Amino acid sequence: MATDMIKMEKKKRIALIAHDNKKQHLLEWAKFNRELLSRHQLFATGTTGQILATELGLEIQRFQSGPLGGDQQVGAKIAEGELDFVIFFWDPLEPHPHDVDVKALLRIAVVYNIPIACNRASADFMISSHLMSEEYQRLVVDYKPGIKRVEGETKS
């Protein structure tokens, strides 16, 4: 399969998401990493964004809450090339009415080769990488030829 190189700038566009049982964990993590986060463009879903903006004093662009479409909005921004990185403290042991949206978000992050941290340890390792402050060329598989075959289109 063919691949494309997509450039991530030094200033990353980071989405911050947390399920209800994980919001306090994400807040503690973000407070600890506030100085580093302040050097990037931040996005967050609903209540998480409100809490983080208030507690950190940082500008955070907010989407809807997860159950109201926020996870889908984050996925759309990834597909449109407008997000570089996701920190998603999700709770795998609690049932969520929007579990299908969470799964779709995780899938789209993998499809577009977006770094995604799903717990504090992975967030710590990823955000402490020297790549956070550098440009980075992200490889993305071009799935279009395979999709055309599935849809019955012929190659030109």
C-alpha positions in Angstrom: 0.0 0.0 0.0 1.1 3.5 -0.7 1.8 5.9 2.1 1.7 9.6 2.6 3.9 11.7 4.9 2.1 14.2 7.0 4.1 16.8 8.9 3.4 17.5 12.5 4.6 21.0 13.5 6.6 21.7 16.7 3.4 23.1 18.1 1.1 20.0 18.3 -2.7 20.1 18.2 -3.7 17.9 21.2 -7.1 16.6 22.1 -7.7 15.9 25.8 -10.6 13.6 26.7 -11.6 11.8 29.9 -14.5 9.6 31.0 -16.2 10.8 34.2 -14.3 8.4 36.5 -11.0 9.6 34.9 -11.5 13.3 34.8 -9.6 13.9 38.1 -6.7 11.7 36.9 -6.5 13.7 33.7 -6.7 17.0 35.6 -3.8 15.9 37.9 -1.8 14.8 34.9 -2.5 18.1 33.1 -1.6 20.2 36.1 1.7 18.3 36.4 2.4 18.9 32.6 0.8 22.4 32.4 4.0 24.1 31.2 4.6 21.7 28.4 0.9 21.7 27.4 0.9 25.5 27.3 3.2 25.3 24.3 0.7 23.4 22.2 -2.8 24.0 20.9 -5.3 22.2 23.1 -8.8 20.8 22.4 -11.1 18.9 24.7 -14.5 17.4 24.9 -17.3 19.0 26.9 -16.9 19.0 30.7 -13.3 17.9 30.5 -12.5 21.0 28.5 -14.3 23.3 30.9 -12.6 21.7 34.0 -9.1 21.9 32.3 -9.5 25.5 31.1 -10.7 26.7 34.5 -8.1 24.8 36.5 -5.1 25.3 34.2 -5.9 28.8 33.0 -5.1 27.7 29.4 -7.1 28.3 26.2 -8.8 25.1 25.2 -11.1 24.8 22.2 -14.1 22.7 23.3 -16.2 20.2 21.5 -19.5 18.7 22.7 -19.4 16.2 25.5 -18.5 12.6 24.4 -22.1 11.2 24.6 -23.4 14.2 22.6 -21.0 13.8 19.7 -17.6 15.1 21.1 -15.8 11.9 20.4 -17.1 12.0 16.8 -16.0 15.6 16.5 -12.5 14.7 17.6 -12.5 11.8 15.1 -13.6 14.2 12.3 -10.8 16.6 13.2 -8.3 13.7 12.9 -9.7 12.7 9.5 -9.5 16.3 8.4 -5.8 16.6 9.4 -6.6 19.1 12.2 -5.4 17.1 15.2 -2.0 15.6 15.8 -2.2 13.8 19.2 -4.9 12.5 21.6 -4.7 12.0 25.3 -7.8 9.9 26.2 -8.1 8.7 29.8 -11.0 6.2 29.2 -12.6 3.9 31.7 -12.7 0.4 30.2 -14.6 -1.1 33.2 -17.6 1.2 33.1 -20.4 0.8 30.5 -20.8 4.0 28.4 -23.8 4.8 26.2 -21.4 6.1 23.6 -19.0 3.0 23.5 -19.4 2.8 19.8 -18.2 6.4 19.4 -15.2 5.6 21.6 -14.3 2.6 19.5 -14.7 4.6 16.3 -12.4 7.3 17.7 -9.7 4.8 18.6 -10.1 3.2 15.2 -9.7 6.5 13.3 -6.7 7.4 15.4 -5.0 4.2 14.3 -6.1 4.6 10.6 -4.4 8.1 10.6 -1.4 7.0 12.7 -2.2 9.5 15.4 -0.4 9.0 18.7 -3.1 8.2 21.3 -2.4 7.7 25.0 -5.2 5.9 26.9 -3.8 6.1 30.4 -1.4 8.1 32.5 1.7 5.9 31.9 1.3 6.0 28.1 0.6 9.8 28.3 3.8 10.3 30.5 6.0 8.4 28.0 4.6 10.1 24.9 4.6 13.6 26.2 8.1 13.3 27.6 9.4 12.2 24.2 11.9 14.6 22.5 9.5 14.4 19.5 6.9 16.5 21.3 9.1 19.6 20.7 10.2 18.8 17.2 8.6 18.5 13.8 7.6 15.0 12.9 6.8 13.2 9.7 3.9 10.9 10.3 3.4 8.0 7.9 -0.3 7.4 6.9 -1.4 4.5 4.7 -3.4 5.5 1.6 -6.4 3.3 1.9 -8.2 4.8 -1.1 -7.1 2.1 -3.7 -8.5 -0.6 -1.4 -11.7 1.2 -0.8 -12.3 1.7 -4.5 -11.9 -2.0 -5.1 -14.4 -2.8 -2.3 -16.8 -0.3 -3.8 -16.5 -1.9 -7.2 -14.7 1.0 -8.9 -12.1 0.3 -11.5 -8.6 1.7 -11.4 -7.9 4.4 -14.0 
